[in-house]
Amino acid sequence: MKKIFLSIFIILSFTNLKAETELEYSAYLGGLQVANILYSAELNEDDWKIKTTITASGLVDVFVSFIFFAESNGKYINKSLISDSYNFSYEIKNKNKSRVAEINYKEGLPVSVNADPPYRDEDIPTKEFLKEYGKGASDPNSAFVVSNKFNNPCLENSKSFDGVRSYQILMSEKSKKSKLNINNKEYETIICRGSSNAIVGYNESDFLETASEDNAITYWYTFFEKEKMWIPIKFTIDTPLGALVIKAREINDNSNEG
């Protein structure tokens, strides 16, 4: 039953697509493709919706065949993205592991988490835990972008919280204007550098240690007018195995059409 619900959840999320901006990324580690990412953002008046799908690719798909989907929505208030809900699902096919979960928010703060299968032991998020780590944090989808509250996206230190895990991106505040070619179209970008710092829910690892070093992460942000968001069209993360490079290979930018 859980797998049937998971399939329906993913299928319904890709029906009735409106005039959102959609970005298709390829992820490479050490020159080898490891994943494909589909990210879409939509703003209709004061209602926003963001969706992310990640699927394994190449050798990773052979050894760890997975698919991850997330959808969040909320209100655009005072140039900020305030979450109402965040849903995610994942399936690791060759390990027969999956989960579907939903986080509900009240005035931008997470108040409940429902998951199937349920979280266990220390992973069970209490109300106190949600309040402590949800304060000042965004859901993982909206944490990926910067609203037009900032003319320079490098000025925001984003904090992500998925109900169990939390991390923060600390920017250096230094920025550089540049241009990036995606599918024969040139995009104006602002380059930002920073580091990723685990807050709670992560085990210590060489990957986290490397990502926490100064300027270990680089973003190429482009501003999308209709969505009123800065969205990275490329970003890199230093790892012990080399740089993880994630770059858009195609951008369906409906906000700039017509």
C-alpha contacts under 8 A as a table, 3 or more apart, distances in Angstrom:
res1	aa1	res2	aa2	distance
1	M	4	I	5.10
1	M	5	F	6.25
2	K	5	F	5.14
2	K	6	L	6.12
2	K	116	D	7.68
3	K	6	L	4.90
3	K	7	S	6.19
4	I	7	S	5.19
4	I	8	I	6.28
5	F	8	I	5.14
5	F	9	F	5.97
6	L	9	F	5.06
6	L	10	I	6.35
6	L	89	S	6.92
6	L	100	V	6.97
7	S	10	I	5.32
7	S	11	I	6.20
8	I	11	I	5.12
8	I	12	L	5.98
9	F	12	L	5.47
9	F	13	S	6.28
10	I	13	S	5.22
10	I	14	F	6.84
10	I	69	F	7.06
11	I	14	F	5.55
11	I	15	T	6.80
12	L	15	T	5.30
13	S	71	E	7.95
14	F	17	L	6.40
17	L	20	E	7.37
18	K	42	E	7.84
19	A	42	E	7.03
19	A	254	N	5.88
19	A	255	S	7.44
20	E	40	S	6.34
20	E	41	A	5.50
20	E	42	E	4.36
20	E	43	L	7.37
20	E	227	E	7.91
20	E	253	D	7.53
20	E	254	N	6.37
20	E	255	S	7.39
21	T	40	S	5.51
21	T	41	A	5.45
21	T	42	E	6.43
21	T	227	E	7.76
21	T	251	I	7.37
21	T	252	N	5.72
21	T	253	D	4.76
21	T	254	N	5.67
21	T	255	S	6.68
22	E	38	L	7.21
22	E	39	Y	5.76
22	E	40	S	4.21
22	E	41	A	6.63
22	E	251	I	5.86
22	E	252	N	5.07
22	E	253	D	6.52
23	L	38	L	5.87
23	L	39	Y	5.20
23	L	40	S	6.15
23	L	233	I	7.73
23	L	248	A	6.17
23	L	249	R	7.77
23	L	250	E	5.99
23	L	251	I	4.58
23	L	252	N	6.35
24	E	36	N	7.44
24	E	37	I	5.83
24	E	38	L	4.70
24	E	39	Y	6.50
24	E	248	A	5.37
24	E	249	R	5.84
24	E	250	E	5.30
24	E	251	I	6.43
25	Y	36	N	5.83
25	Y	37	I	4.90
25	Y	38	L	6.29
25	Y	39	Y	7.97
25	Y	246	I	6.29
25	Y	247	K	5.23
25	Y	248	A	3.99
25	Y	249	R	5.52
25	Y	250	E	7.22
26	S	33	Q	7.06
26	S	35	A	6.20
26	S	36	N	4.82
26	S	37	I	6.29
26	S	246	I	5.66
26	S	247	K	5.73
26	S	248	A	6.39
26	S	249	R	6.66
27	A	33	Q	5.69
27	A	34	V	5.73
27	A	35	A	5.10
27	A	36	N	6.10
27	A	37	I	7.53
27	A	244	L	6.92
27	A	245	V	5.64
27	A	246	I	4.30
27	A	247	K	6.71
28	Y	31	G	5.58
28	Y	32	L	5.16
28	Y	33	Q	4.21
28	Y	34	V	5.54
28	Y	35	A	7.24
28	Y	244	L	5.68
28	Y	245	V	5.14
28	Y	246	I	6.37
29	L	32	L	5.35
29	L	33	Q	6.39
29	L	34	V	6.58
29	L	241	L	7.38
29	L	242	G	6.62
29	L	243	A	6.07
29	L	244	L	4.55
29	L	245	V	6.39
30	G	241	L	6.56
30	G	242	G	5.43
30	G	243	A	6.43
30	G	244	L	7.07
32	L	58	G	7.58
33	Q	57	S	6.30
33	Q	58	G	5.88
34	V	56	A	5.98
34	V	57	S	4.80
34	V	58	G	5.72
34	V	59	L	7.03
34	V	60	V	5.64
34	V	61	D	7.59
35	A	54	I	6.73
35	A	55	T	5.56
35	A	56	A	4.38
35	A	57	S	4.50
35	A	58	G	7.49
35	A	60	V	7.71
36	N	54	I	5.79
36	N	55	T	5.41
36	N	56	A	6.50
36	N	57	S	6.49
37	I	52	T	7.11
37	I	53	T	5.64
37	I	54	I	4.56
37	I	55	T	6.60
38	L	51	K	7.93
38	L	52	T	5.66
38	L	53	T	5.07
38	L	54	I	6.57
39	Y	50	I	7.41
39	Y	51	K	5.68
39	Y	52	T	4.55
39	Y	53	T	6.56
40	S	50	I	5.61
40	S	51	K	5.25
40	S	52	T	6.65
41	A	48	W	7.41
41	A	49	K	5.90
41	A	50	I	4.47
41	A	51	K	6.66
41	A	227	E	6.86
42	E	48	W	5.48
42	E	49	K	5.23
42	E	50	I	6.38
42	E	227	E	5.83
43	L	46	D	6.80
43	L	47	D	5.69
43	L	48	W	4.29
43	L	49	K	6.58
43	L	226	K	6.94
43	L	227	E	5.02
43	L	228	K	7.81
44	N	47	D	5.22
44	N	48	W	6.26
46	D	75	K	5.49
46	D	76	Y	4.77
46	D	77	I	7.16
47	D	73	N	7.36
47	D	74	G	5.90
47	D	75	K	4.82
47	D	76	Y	6.06
48	W	73	N	5.50
48	W	74	G	5.52
48	W	75	K	6.03
48	W	76	Y	6.67
48	W	81	L	7.72
49	K	71	E	7.25
49	K	72	S	5.76
49	K	73	N	4.28
49	K	74	G	6.73
50	I	71	E	5.74
50	I	72	S	5.38
50	I	73	N	6.33
50	I	141	N	6.31
50	I	142	S	7.02
51	K	69	F	7.49
51	K	70	A	5.65
51	K	71	E	4.39
51	K	72	S	6.54
51	K	141	N	7.01
52	T	68	F	7.90
52	T	69	F	5.64
52	T	70	A	5.18
52	T	71	E	6.50
52	T	141	N	7.08
53	T	67	I	7.25
53	T	68	F	5.58
53	T	69	F	4.44
53	T	70	A	6.57
54	I	67	I	5.69
54	I	68	F	5.03
54	I	69	F	6.48
55	T	65	S	7.83
55	T	66	F	5.86
55	T	67	I	4.48
55	T	68	F	6.43
56	A	60	V	5.87
56	A	61	D	4.71
56	A	64	V	7.37
56	A	65	S	5.81
56	A	66	F	5.56
56	A	67	I	6.63
57	S	60	V	5.71
57	S	61	D	4.79
58	G	61	D	5.49
58	G	62	V	6.95
59	L	62	V	5.04
59	L	63	F	6.51
60	V	63	F	5.32
60	V	64	V	5.43
60	V	65	S	6.68
61	D	64	V	5.31
61	D	65	S	4.21
61	D	66	F	6.94
62	V	65	S	5.98
63	F	94	N	7.70
64	V	92	I	6.68
64	V	93	K	7.67
64	V	94	N	6.64
64	V	95	K	7.83
65	S	92	I	5.65
65	S	93	K	5.60
65	S	94	N	6.13
66	F	90	Y	7.15
66	F	91	E	5.50
66	F	92	I	4.29
66	F	93	K	6.00
67	I	90	Y	5.59
67	I	91	E	5.52
67	I	92	I	6.76
68	F	88	F	7.40
68	F	89	S	5.83
68	F	90	Y	4.27
68	F	91	E	6.66
69	F	88	F	5.51
69	F	89	S	5.31
69	F	90	Y	6.28
70	A	86	Y	7.20
70	A	87	N	5.51
70	A	88	F	4.07
70	A	89	S	6.44
70	A	141	N	7.36
71	E	86	Y	5.83
71	E	87	N	5.27
71	E	88	F	6.37
71	E	141	N	7.28
72	S	83	S	7.09
72	S	84	D	7.57
72	S	85	S	5.57
72	S	86	Y	4.25
72	S	87	N	6.23
72	S	139	D	7.45
72	S	141	N	6.51
72	S	142	S	7.59
73	N	83	S	5.87
73	N	84	D	5.82
73	N	85	S	5.73
73	N	86	Y	6.79
74	G	81	L	6.82
74	G	82	I	5.47
74	G	83	S	4.29
74	G	84	D	4.48
74	G	85	S	6.77
75	K	81	L	6.07
75	K	82	I	5.22
75	K	83	S	6.56
75	K	84	D	7.24
76	Y	79	K	6.22
76	Y	80	S	5.60
76	Y	81	L	4.95
76	Y	82	I	6.21
77	I	80	S	5.26
77	I	81	L	6.58
77	I	82	I	6.82
78	N	149	K	7.91
79	K	147	S	6.39
79	K	148	N	6.09
79	K	149	K	5.04
80	S	147	S	6.04
80	S	148	N	7.79
80	S	149	K	6.57
81	L	142	S	7.08
81	L	147	S	6.93
82	I	107	E	7.29
82	I	108	G	5.11
82	I	138	S	7.82
83	S	86	Y	7.46
83	S	105	Y	6.46
83	S	107	E	7.80
83	S	108	G	5.17
83	S	109	L	7.80
83	S	138	S	7.21
83	S	139	D	6.97
84	D	104	N	6.19
84	D	105	Y	4.91
84	D	106	K	6.73
84	D	107	E	7.61
84	D	108	G	6.53
85	S	102	E	7.14
85	S	103	I	5.59
85	S	104	N	4.68
85	S	105	Y	5.79
86	Y	102	E	5.72
86	Y	103	I	5.10
86	Y	104	N	6.71
86	Y	139	D	6.64
87	N	100	V	7.61
87	N	101	A	5.73
87	N	102	E	4.33
87	N	103	I	6.32
88	F	100	V	5.91
88	F	101	A	5.48
88	F	102	E	6.52
89	S	98	S	7.27
89	S	99	R	5.49
89	S	100	V	4.29
89	S	101	A	6.32
90	Y	98	S	5.32
90	Y	99	R	5.59
90	Y	100	V	6.78
91	E	96	N	7.38
91	E	97	K	5.70
91	E	98	S	4.15
91	E	99	R	6.77
92	I	95	K	5.58
92	I	96	N	5.93
92	I	97	K	5.15
92	I	98	S	6.19
93	K	96	N	5.12
93	K	97	K	6.69
99	R	115	A	6.97
99	R	116	D	5.59
99	R	117	P	5.95
100	V	115	A	5.66
100	V	116	D	5.30
100	V	117	P	7.33
101	A	113	V	7.06
101	A	114	N	5.51
101	A	115	A	4.05
101	A	116	D	6.30
102	E	113	V	5.70
102	E	114	N	5.28
102	E	115	A	6.42
103	I	110	P	6.50
103	I	111	V	7.52
103	I	112	S	5.76
103	I	113	V	4.57
103	I	114	N	6.60
103	I	162	D	7.82
103	I	163	G	7.00
104	N	110	P	5.70
104	N	111	V	5.94
104	N	112	S	5.44
104	N	113	V	6.61
105	Y	108	G	5.54
105	Y	109	L	5.07
105	Y	110	P	4.19
105	Y	111	V	5.41
105	Y	112	S	7.25
106	K	109	L	5.29
106	K	110	P	6.42
106	K	111	V	6.49
109	L	130	L	7.90
109	L	131	K	6.93
109	L	134	G	5.87
109	L	135	K	6.33
110	P	113	V	7.91
110	P	130	L	5.92
110	P	131	K	6.88
110	P	134	G	6.00
110	P	163	G	7.58
111	V	127	K	6.45
111	V	130	L	6.54
111	V	131	K	7.39
112	S	127	K	7.18
112	S	130	L	7.75
113	V	125	P	7.21
113	V	163	G	6.74
114	N	118	P	7.20
115	A	118	P	4.76
115	A	119	Y	6.73
116	D	119	Y	7.93
118	P	124	I	7.99
119	Y	123	D	5.60
119	Y	124	I	5.10
119	Y	125	P	7.93
120	R	123	D	5.43
120	R	124	I	5.43
121	D	124	I	5.87
122	E	125	P	7.89
123	D	164	V	6.38
124	I	164	V	7.72
125	P	129	F	5.87
125	P	130	L	6.37
125	P	163	G	6.51
125	P	164	V	6.35
126	T	129	F	5.03
126	T	130	L	6.23
127	K	130	L	5.10
127	K	131	K	6.13
128	E	131	K	5.12
128	E	132	E	6.10
129	F	132	E	5.18
129	F	133	Y	6.17
129	F	134	G	7.91
130	L	133	Y	5.55
130	L	134	G	5.28
130	L	135	K	7.99
130	L	163	G	6.45
131	K	134	G	5.21
131	K	135	K	5.91
132	E	135	K	5.89
133	Y	136	G	7.91
133	Y	137	A	7.18
133	Y	161	F	6.95
133	Y	166	S	7.08
134	G	137	A	5.16
134	G	138	S	7.49
134	G	161	F	6.21
134	G	163	G	7.66
136	G	159	K	7.13
137	A	143	A	7.91
137	A	158	S	7.35
137	A	159	K	4.77
137	A	160	S	5.36
137	A	161	F	5.99
138	S	141	N	7.87
138	S	142	S	6.10
138	S	143	A	5.25
138	S	158	S	7.56
138	S	159	K	6.06
138	S	160	S	5.06
138	S	161	F	6.17
139	D	142	S	5.66
139	D	143	A	5.98
139	D	160	S	5.64
139	D	161	F	5.51
139	D	162	D	5.96
140	P	143	A	5.08
140	P	144	F	6.58
140	P	160	S	5.17
140	P	161	F	6.22
140	P	162	D	6.25
141	N	144	F	5.65
141	N	145	V	7.71
142	S	145	V	5.60
142	S	146	V	7.80
143	A	146	V	7.30
143	A	158	S	5.90
143	A	159	K	6.48
143	A	160	S	5.62
144	F	158	S	7.95
144	F	231	I	7.33
144	F	232	P	7.80
145	V	229	M	6.39
145	V	230	W	5.61
145	V	231	I	5.01
145	V	232	P	7.07
146	V	149	K	7.80
146	V	150	F	7.42
146	V	153	P	6.00
146	V	156	E	7.28
146	V	229	M	5.58
146	V	230	W	4.90
146	V	231	I	6.78
147	S	150	F	6.58
147	S	228	K	6.07
147	S	229	M	4.44
147	S	230	W	6.07
148	N	151	N	6.30
148	N	228	K	5.48
148	N	229	M	5.60
148	N	230	W	7.01
150	F	153	P	5.81
150	F	155	L	6.96
150	F	156	E	7.47
152	N	155	L	5.93
152	N	175	S	7.94
152	N	190	I	7.73
153	P	156	E	5.94
153	P	190	I	7.68
153	P	192	C	7.51
153	P	221	Y	7.29
153	P	230	W	6.70
154	C	157	N	7.80
154	C	171	M	5.96
154	C	172	S	7.26
154	C	173	E	5.10
154	C	174	K	6.85
154	C	175	S	6.35
154	C	191	I	7.85
154	C	192	C	5.27
154	C	193	R	7.55
155	L	171	M	6.85
155	L	173	E	5.35
156	E	170	L	7.91
156	E	171	M	6.91
157	N	168	Q	6.96
157	N	169	I	5.48
157	N	170	L	4.91
157	N	171	M	5.78
158	S	168	Q	5.73
158	S	169	I	5.29
158	S	170	L	7.11
159	K	166	S	7.20
159	K	167	Y	5.86
159	K	168	Q	4.23
159	K	169	I	6.33
160	S	166	S	5.40
160	S	167	Y	5.49
160	S	168	Q	6.21
161	F	164	V	7.05
161	F	165	R	5.73
161	F	166	S	4.36
161	F	167	Y	6.89
162	D	165	R	5.67
162	D	166	S	6.68
163	G	166	S	7.89
164	V	200	V	7.67
164	V	201	G	6.00
165	R	199	I	7.57
165	R	200	V	5.44
165	R	201	G	4.33
165	R	202	Y	6.67
166	S	198	A	6.37
166	S	199	I	5.31
166	S	200	V	5.29
166	S	201	G	6.59
167	Y	196	S	6.81
167	Y	197	N	5.47
167	Y	198	A	4.29
167	Y	199	I	4.95
167	Y	200	V	7.04
168	Q	196	S	5.77
168	Q	197	N	5.22
168	Q	198	A	6.52
168	Q	199	I	7.09
169	I	194	G	6.61
169	I	195	S	5.59
169	I	196	S	4.62
169	I	197	N	6.34
170	L	194	G	5.34
170	L	195	S	5.36
170	L	196	S	6.51
170	L	197	N	7.55
171	M	174	K	7.92
171	M	192	C	7.02
171	M	193	R	5.84
171	M	194	G	4.12
171	M	195	S	6.66
172	S	192	C	7.50
172	S	193	R	5.96
172	S	194	G	5.37
172	S	215	N	7.39
173	E	192	C	7.32
173	E	193	R	7.76
174	K	192	C	6.68
174	K	193	R	7.35
175	S	190	I	6.44
175	S	191	I	5.56
175	S	192	C	5.24
175	S	193	R	7.63
176	K	190	I	5.56
176	K	191	I	5.09
176	K	192	C	7.09
177	K	188	E	7.50
177	K	189	T	5.84
177	K	190	I	4.55
177	K	191	I	6.20
178	S	188	E	6.17
178	S	189	T	5.15
178	S	190	I	5.99
178	S	191	I	6.90
179	K	186	E	6.45
179	K	187	Y	5.49
179	K	188	E	4.70
179	K	189	T	5.45
180	L	186	E	5.61
180	L	187	Y	5.25
180	L	188	E	6.66
180	L	189	T	6.84
181	N	184	N	5.96
181	N	185	K	5.37
181	N	186	E	4.38
181	N	187	Y	6.17
182	I	185	K	5.26
182	I	186	E	6.34
182	I	187	Y	7.36
182	I	248	A	6.78
182	I	249	R	5.96
182	I	250	E	6.35
182	I	251	I	7.47
183	N	249	R	6.20
183	N	250	E	5.87
183	N	251	I	7.97
187	Y	222	T	6.97
188	E	222	T	6.19
189	T	220	W	5.67
189	T	221	Y	5.14
189	T	222	T	4.79
189	T	223	F	7.74
190	I	219	Y	7.93
190	I	220	W	5.64
190	I	221	Y	5.19
190	I	222	T	6.71
191	I	218	T	6.94
191	I	219	Y	5.57
191	I	220	W	4.61
191	I	221	Y	6.35
192	C	218	T	5.69
192	C	219	Y	5.14
192	C	220	W	6.60
192	C	221	Y	7.67
193	R	215	N	5.05
193	R	216	A	7.27
193	R	217	I	5.56
193	R	218	T	4.42
193	R	219	Y	6.32
194	G	214	D	6.11
194	G	215	N	4.40
194	G	216	A	6.15
194	G	217	I	5.18
194	G	218	T	6.50
195	S	211	A	5.93
195	S	212	S	4.92
195	S	213	E	5.89
195	S	214	D	5.55
195	S	215	N	5.59
195	S	216	A	5.31
195	S	217	I	5.46
196	S	208	L	7.69
196	S	211	A	5.45
196	S	212	S	4.85
196	S	213	E	7.83
196	S	216	A	7.73
196	S	217	I	7.28
197	N	208	L	7.49
197	N	211	A	7.38
197	N	212	S	5.20
198	A	201	G	7.88
198	A	202	Y	6.61
198	A	208	L	7.29
199	I	202	Y	7.70
204	E	208	L	6.73
204	E	209	E	7.60
205	S	208	L	5.37
205	S	209	E	6.30
206	D	209	E	5.02
206	D	210	T	6.08
206	D	239	T	7.88
206	D	240	P	6.72
207	F	210	T	5.26
207	F	211	A	6.19
207	F	239	T	5.45
207	F	240	P	6.18
208	L	211	A	5.11
208	L	212	S	6.15
209	E	212	S	5.23
209	E	213	E	6.85
210	T	213	E	5.55
210	T	216	A	7.05
210	T	238	D	6.43
210	T	239	T	5.73
210	T	240	P	6.73
211	A	216	A	5.34
211	A	217	I	6.92
211	A	237	I	6.55
211	A	238	D	5.88
211	A	239	T	6.49
212	S	216	A	6.73
213	E	216	A	5.49
215	N	218	T	6.86
216	A	237	I	5.84
216	A	238	D	5.19
217	I	235	F	7.14
217	I	236	T	5.58
217	I	237	I	4.59
217	I	238	D	6.49
218	T	235	F	5.36
218	T	236	T	5.24
218	T	237	I	6.75
219	Y	232	P	5.93
219	Y	233	I	7.86
219	Y	234	K	6.03
219	Y	235	F	4.36
219	Y	236	T	6.76
220	W	232	P	5.23
220	W	233	I	5.90
220	W	234	K	5.18
220	W	235	F	6.07
221	Y	230	W	5.75
221	Y	231	I	5.34
221	Y	232	P	4.16
221	Y	233	I	6.09
221	Y	234	K	7.42
222	T	230	W	5.42
222	T	231	I	5.55
222	T	232	P	6.17
222	T	233	I	6.65
223	F	228	K	7.20
223	F	229	M	5.79
223	F	230	W	4.33
223	F	231	I	6.37
224	F	227	E	5.68
224	F	228	K	5.85
224	F	229	M	5.58
224	F	230	W	6.25
224	F	231	I	7.24
224	F	255	S	6.95
224	F	256	N	7.96
225	E	228	K	4.93
225	E	229	M	6.99
225	E	255	S	6.54
225	E	256	N	7.56
226	K	255	S	4.97
226	K	256	N	7.67
227	E	255	S	7.39
232	P	235	F	6.56
233	I	247	K	6.02
233	I	248	A	5.36
234	K	245	V	7.61
234	K	246	I	5.64
234	K	247	K	4.18
234	K	248	A	6.11
235	F	245	V	6.23
235	F	246	I	5.42
235	F	247	K	6.46
236	T	243	A	6.35
236	T	244	L	5.46
236	T	245	V	4.55
236	T	246	I	6.10
237	I	243	A	5.58
237	I	244	L	5.08
237	I	245	V	6.73
238	D	242	G	6.11
238	D	243	A	4.48
238	D	244	L	6.27
239	T	242	G	5.15
239	T	243	A	5.61
239	T	244	L	6.80
248	A	251	I	6.85
253	D	256	N	5.94
253	D	257	E	7.03
254	N	257	E	5.16
